[in-house]
Amino acid sequence: MANIGIEVSEIMAGVAMLMKPSQLDEYSKDLNGLVNFLKEGKKLASGNKFVYSAGLKQKALQAFNPTDRDFLTAAVQGISAARSIRDWVPIRSK
C-alpha cells in the first residue's frame, strides 16, 4: 500500500457510516462487492457530508483504489467498524 499519511480504515469506516446496513451487506459479500464499495465510497467521500482537515481530502481519496489489496483490506475493516459502532451506540446512549 502506498503510504498516504492517514489511517485508511478510519476513512472507510466514516464512509460506511453513511451507507445503509443493507448496502454494507451487499458490499461485503465478495471482491466485486468491495470494489463497488470503493466506487460508491469515493463518491460519498468527495461529497459535502464528509469533512476533512486542510490538505487531507486528496490524500483520503487516493485510498479508493480497488487494485490495491491493502486498501481493500481497509475497506473490510471500515465496514466492520461501522457495523460495530451502530451496534454499540444504542447500548451506550441509554
Steps between C-alpha positions, in 0.01 A plus 500: 500500500620843424561691822254786466553631852156424644323204659306368202269274701367807684408665171331177391308479829378857456380425150334176614313693771333699221370181337198288586565168677347316203754664270783391728367144490516504120843661488654253744395182317796471264778681316261657249299636790810658654591657167148645482535623860814690399329652196196613699716596795711732290186683391392541862849600615510765227167648607411764754398254776864412558714764673879502474772704662718710272683295239345166594230459238729420207700254711182327615360467150814310396385217728209408272724304263345155444825356362686542830450200726575702814229751413256211452600372843441848644154495341419174682625651826295815443181306430557292814564812708184670372292195589653487848442870560135465400459210742683679783343848485143406596627301797731775627253782448244360748 
